[in-house]
Amino acid sequence: MTDSSLLSSELELQQQEELYQQLLLQTMGRMQTENPVSKVIRPEPGICVKTILEPGKQKIFINICQSNSVPPPPELSREELVELLQSEDPSGYRVPMSLGEPHIEVDNSSQGCSAYDVVINQDFFQKCQDPLFQQFVILVSIEGLENKYSLELNRDWKVLKNRKFLGSVSEQNIRTKSRPVIQELQPQETPTAAPKRPEFTLLVEPPAGDPEYLIAEIMLPGVLSSRALVLDVGEDQLVLTARPSLFHLDIFHPFLVDQENSVAEYNNSRQILTVTMPVVSL
């Protein structure tokens, strides 16, 4: 004999989960409409760098452009740059940049070649008048293109003296400030007590080898619905607030994650938020 009350309970849970997924999709669609995560910019030319794509020895040109629409990196003096380059982990300093798609151009020899556009902050680009900063900007641009497009570029590059850009300057679609993955649908009451730090665990999948996913499981006892959650997933940071003034979590993690493809699911019965974040290979 089957207990009909159990079947009814399971059916209700399934219906609640389907309703939650519908609300989540509606919320994310509304956020993308009201708060666009990208905008179109037209950068200004800067310097043009010529290098070689290994192993085929194909010529590659990198147009390093400038725009104040790209956020600046942390302030960095020449002395600090020297220390950074001599450190064991210079990758700890990140330069925000927009990496454009490759486009086909014609060089001075009337030969076809590929060009990539890299856009950095305009004020930071001015530091390239210092040869050391110029070398640093070229290096991080090359590494950024290698990581995004799985390239192998020769480090024996050449800065073209009489050309700031190969081809024509085109518009780029850059990401603006990251938006929450989960956002409350209705305003809540004014908080009256200090929020607590929830218990959480961080897991990597697979457990051995290069990680593909970083998974955060956050325990939120007393939170009855995802409508009370505001979640912001950064490249190396996760910030969560449960309202009204129940929990607040702000943590940094040692991985670079793909913000746009991160997914969050809240289990109402277990009151656990699971955030799955793809890890970006460096």
Secondary structure, 3 states (H helix, E strand, C coil): CCCHHHHHHHHHHHHHHHHHHHHHHHHHHHHHHHCCCEEEECCEEEEEEEEEECCCCEEEEEEEEEECCCCCCCCCCHHHHHHHHHCCCHHHCCCCCEECCCEEEECCCCCEEEEEEEEEEHHHHHHHHCHHHHHHHHHHHHHHHHHHHCCCECCCCEECCCCCCCCCCCCEEEECCCCCCECCCCCCCCCCCCCECCCEEEEEECCCCCCCEEEEEEECCCCCCHHHEEEEECCCEEEEEECCCCEEEEEECCCCECCCCCEEEEECCCCEEEEEEEECCC
